Amino acid sequence: MAVLGSGVMGHGIAQVSALAGHDVAMRDIKGALLERAMEKIRWSLDKMASKGKITAAEADAAHSRIRPETDLASAVSGASMVVEAVPESMDLKRRVYAELDAATRGRDVTFASNTSTLPITEIATVLERPERFIGVHFFNPPQLMRLVEVIPGQKTDAAVLEETMGYVRSLGKEPVLCARDVPGFIVNRLFIPLVHEACHVMDADGRTREEVDSAVRFALGFPMGILELADFTGLDVVHKATQEMHKRDAGVVRPHPEVGRLHGEGKLGQKSGEGFYPYSEGKYERVELSEGLAAACDPVRIAAVLANNAAWIVGNGVADIDTVERAASLGLGMRKPIREIVSAVGIERITSTLRGLASSESGFYGPHASLDSLA
């Protein structure tokens, strides 16, 4: 197989693929980028070996299975699958696939794009054989995160879907099928609107970020506050996902200007040393949250938006509720199932909250017809 791109996602995908026994050509445009990526892979494999997760021999074998390449034709010459992990730019991805199409013409090669938000069907239009194209959304870091969303486009062949699901399982990951190519797929359809809703709650209820995040963590069962999770993910990622999702469907997310402001000021979260919260030397630190702070904030609006988006996913045939729950657990680390949150808050209260909010923002808050099915 070949992996295009040697950044955080690209070299992570190459590493887990090599550990699973796949021979990997990792391609990037500059040798210096590949050298740094190979050093990072070596460090990660040695770290795993030092912790007893793999043997030193397994680390060496995995590293030797990865072949750095700067030439595209050479990288894909023997590949039956190409996983593309270049930056989240539609123009860039379309250029890459036009080159890939020419380099693999006449061969049955599966193209899989690692994207978190870009439309799979639209990317595929540049290909002569869009039926060979599919989306695979690995979560960061690929070495640790078990979840991979698999997203077929409108023309993706059933055999390509089956092959891709098998590839993901071969890595020891858990593939979750996103049956329709919709904005945000499953996890970001749940997560991104919640970041903005937390900001709206601060404005509407006069609550601090710590109070809102404490309520999300202790009352709703998230692993951390939603704003803290946004900082951990990176506000550049959140901002880009917001733009792409809103562009495709304005009813998906209700953007709050604070996210754009922080992004514009270079406050990207943990990676830059400041986002919604400040961090020391760019290192990840848990934010000071508590059950006492949680008592000051009613998270009903956040629970209602979460439940409504889950209902939208189910009602539109994107995934059934069990798949949504699995994706939320693996992708967001949620300790409580969404249905348990709905039960604790009460479906009547969730519905009435959405209806009240919909009087001014009907395009976003209107209760979905499938909401009652979560009760």
Rosetta blueprint (number, residue, H / E / L):
1 M L
2 A E
3 V E
4 L E
5 G L
6 S L
7 G L
8 V H
9 M H
10 G H
11 H H
12 G H
13 I H
14 A H
15 Q H
16 V H
17 S H
18 A H
19 L H
20 A L
21 G L
22 H L
23 D L
24 V E
25 A E
26 M E
27 R E
28 D L
29 I L
30 K L
31 G H
32 A H
33 L H
34 L H
35 E H
36 R H
37 A H
38 M H
39 E H
40 K H
41 I H
42 R H
43 W H
44 S H
45 L H
46 D H
47 K H
48 M H
49 A H
50 S H
51 K L
52 G L
53 K L
54 I L
55 T L
56 A H
57 A H
58 E H
59 A H
60 D H
61 A H
62 A H
63 H H
64 S H
65 R L
66 I E
67 R E
68 P E
69 E E
70 T L
71 D L
72 L H
73 A H
74 S H
75 A H
76 V H
77 S L
78 G L
79 A L
80 S L
81 M E
82 V E
83 V E
84 E E
85 A L
86 V L
87 P L
88 E L
89 S L
90 M H
91 D H
92 L H
93 K H
94 R H
95 R H
96 V H
97 Y H
98 A H
99 E H
100 L H
101 D H
102 A H
103 A H
104 T L
105 R L
106 G L
107 R L
108 D L
109 V L
110 T E
111 F E
112 A E
113 S E
114 N L
115 T L
116 S L
117 T L
118 L L
119 P L
120 I H
121 T H
122 E H
123 I H
124 A H
125 T L
126 V L
127 L L
128 E L
129 R L
130 P H
131 E H
132 R H
133 F E
134 I E
135 G E
136 V E
137 H E
138 F E
139 F L
140 N L
141 P L
142 P L
143 Q L
144 L L
145 M L
146 R L
147 L E
148 V E
149 E E
150 V E
151 I E
152 P E
153 G L
154 Q L
155 K L
156 T L
157 D L
158 A H
159 A H
160 V H
161 L H
162 E H
163 E H
164 T H
165 M H
166 G H
167 Y H
168 V H
169 R H
170 S H
171 L L
172 G L
173 K L
174 E E
175 P E
176 V E
177 L E
178 C L
179 A L
180 R L
181 D L
182 V L
183 P L
184 G L
185 F L
186 I L
187 V H
188 N H
189 R H
190 L H
191 F H
192 I H
193 P H
194 L H
195 V H
196 H H
197 E H
198 A H
199 C H
200 H H
201 V H
202 M H
203 D H
204 A H
205 D H
206 G L
207 R L
208 T L
209 R H
210 E H
211 E H
212 V H
213 D H
214 S H
215 A H
216 V H
217 R H
218 F H
219 A L
220 L L
221 G L
222 F L
223 P L
224 M L
225 G L
226 I H
227 L H
228 E H
229 L H
230 A H
231 D H
232 F H
233 T H
234 G L
235 L H
236 D H
237 V H
238 V H
239 H H
240 K H
241 A H
242 T H
243 Q H
244 E H
245 M H
246 H H
247 K H
248 R H
249 D L
250 A L
251 G L
252 V L
253 V L
254 R L
255 P L
256 H L
257 P H
258 E H
259 V H
260 G H
261 R H
262 L H
263 H H
264 G H
265 E L
266 G L
267 K L
268 L L
269 G E
270 Q L
271 K L
272 S L
273 G L
274 E E
275 G L
276 F L
277 Y L
278 P E
279 Y L
280 S L
281 E L
282 G L
283 K L
284 Y L
285 E L
286 R L
287 V L
288 E L
289 L L
290 S L
291 E H
292 G H
293 L H
294 A H
295 A L
296 A L
297 C L
298 D L
299 P L
300 V H
301 R H
302 I H
303 A H
304 A H
305 V H
306 L H
307 A H
308 N H
309 N H
310 A H
311 A H
312 W H
313 I H
314 V H
315 G H
316 N L
317 G L
318 V L
319 A L
320 D L
321 I H
322 D H
323 T H
324 V H
325 E H
326 R H
327 A H
328 A H
329 S H
330 L H
331 G H
332 L H
333 G L
334 M L
335 R L
336 K L
337 P L
338 I H
339 R H
340 E H
341 I H
342 V H
343 S H
344 A H
345 V H
346 G L
347 I H
348 E H
349 R H
350 I H
351 T H
352 S H
353 T H
354 L H
355 R H
356 G H
357 L H
358 A H
359 S L
360 S L
361 E L
362 S H
363 G H
364 F H
365 Y H
366 G L
367 P L
368 H L
369 A L
370 S L
371 L H
372 D H
373 S H
374 L H
375 A L
